[in-house]
Amino acid sequence: MLLQHLKSLYPSHLSEARQRLAERHPDIDTLLQRNGLARLHLKQCWRHIPIAEASVARVRFAWYSSGRSIKRLSVAEAEQKLLKLDTQAAHVQIQLRKLASLPSGEMLAQVQPQAPLMRANLFFTEPLEDGHTRRALNVALPLIVPATQRGLPHLTYPPTQPPSERTRARRRDEKIEAEPFLPSLRIHRYR
């Protein structure tokens, strides 16, 4: 909202400011080059500090290790990816034949498992404005909670290492098959 207001008041100034923001002071540039960080960009130097939005009664920390990134692919896109591999290899030939048996309009899912991360489940002392009494946050950094007369909230600590296997039950309505259809590319079929 504020950015829109600034754009309407000073249309040319915003683009100038963005251009200057990317430029570094020459001394900083020299220092970064000396330390082998010349290509470091400002966008790579930020962290989101997790802050509880209201008074918290309890915080339960837990590992979230079943995260994954899913990219939708057409059969043609999957074929192009397979053709970039060694097409003389037997396992690639088998996967190309499997892929050829699919209708061209079918969508596939390329699944990339994500690294385990720490989650904080916050239980608020009073409901928030939206009515929620709890919220989950990814916390790579320490969690900041508002001060109360009672001191720190009750904490539940996680194990020091994430679990090696999935600990929660799989969803019944999961749309992606468990076994990869094209194992070399982590490509699965939708049910």
N, C-alpha and C positions, 0 to 999 in steps of 0.2 A: 504494500500500500504506500509506504513512505517512498520507496524507489520509484513507483509510478508518478508520485507527486513531483519528485526531483526531475524526472524525465520531462514532465510537462513544463516545468519552470525553466530548466536549463538543458535543452535538447543536445547541444553540442558539447557541453562540459562533461557529460557522463562518459562519452567515448574517449575523451582526452584523459580523464581520470583512470579509466581502465587500461589505457596504453601506458600511462606512467606507473601504474601499480606493478606491471610486469617487469619494469626496469629496476635494476638493483644499483645501489650506490657503488661506485668504482672500487672503494676499499673493501666492501663486502665481497664483490666479485673476485678480487685478487685473493682474499683470504680463502674463499671456497675453492678456487683453482689450486691453491697451494696444498689444500687438504684432500684433493681428488674429488671434490663435490661440485665441480663447475656446472654440471647439468642439472643440479638440484633445482626444483621449481617450487615456488611458494605454495602451490596447491598440494604438494606432497608433505608439507610441514604443518599439518593441523591435526588436532584431535578434538573429538566431541567429548566434553566433560559431562558425565552422567550426574544429573541433579534431580532429586526427588521433588516433585511439585507441591507436596504438602507434608504435614507431619506424619511420620511413619511409626507404626507400632511394632512391626516385625519385618525383617528382611531375610529371605531364604535364598542362599546362593546355590546354584547347581550348574553342572556342565551341560551344554547343549552340543551334542556331538552327532546329531543326525541331520544336520543342515545340508542342503544341496542346491546347486544352481541348475536350472533346467532351460535348455534352449530348444525351441521348436525348429525342426528341419523337414524339408520336403524329401521325397525319395531321390529326386535329382541332386539335391544338395548333398545328401548322404553318399550318393554314388561318386560325386566329385571329390569328396573327402577320402573315400576309399581308393580312388584312382591315384591320389597323391602318395599313397603307400606303395610298397614294393608289390606290383601286380603279378609278379611271377611266383610270389610266395603262396603256398597251398592254402593257408588259412585266409588270405585275402581273396583268393579265387572262390572259396566256399562262401564267404560273406557276400561277394558280388552276385553269385547265383541265388542266394537267399533273397537278396535285395531285388533282383529281377523278377522274383515271383510275386512281389507286392504290386497293388494297383498304384499308378503314378500319382493319384490324388491323396494318398494316405499321408498323414503327418506322423513324424517320428520325434522322439525326445532324446536329446543328448544330455546326459546327466553327469555333472561334475560334483563329487563330494566336497564339502567345505571343511576347513579346519575346525576343530572343537573350539567353542568360545564359552566364556563365563556369562551366565544370565543371573540377574537379581530379580527375584519376585518380591515386589513391595506390597505390604499390606498396610493401608492407610488407617489412621485412627478414626477418621470421619470420612464419609463418602465425598468424592470430588464433585465439582459442579456438574459433570456429565453423569453422575450417579455411580460410577465405578468405585469399588472399594479396594481393588488391587490392580497392579500393572506390572508387566515384565519388561526389563531393560537389558540390553547387551552392555556389559560393563568390562571394558578392557582397562579402564583406569579406576581409581578409587571412587566410590559413590559418595556424593555430598548430600546430606540430609539436613532439613531445617532443625535448628536447635529447639528443644523443648525443656520443660522443667524436669522431666523424668530422665534426662540424659540420653544415651544412645538407645536405639531400638533393640529388641531381642534379635540376635543373629544366629542363623544356622549355617555352619561352615561346610563347604564341599570337600570331597577328597582332593588330595594334592594333584592327582593326575586324572584326566578324563577317562571314562570307561572305554575299554577296548572294543566293545560291541554295543549295539543299540540296546537300551534298557527299557524303552517304552514300547507298547504294542503298536503295530502298524495300523494305519487308518483302514477302516472297512471300505471306504469310498475312494481308495487310492486309484488313480486313473492310469498309472504307468506300471507295466509289468515288472516284476522283481528281477527276472533274468534278462540280461542284455541280449538284444537281437543281433547286434553287430558288436561283439566284445572289444575289438581293436579300437573302436571309437567311442565306447560307452554309450551306444545308441540303443534305446529301448522302444518298444511299440506301446501305443496306448491301447487300453483294453476296449 
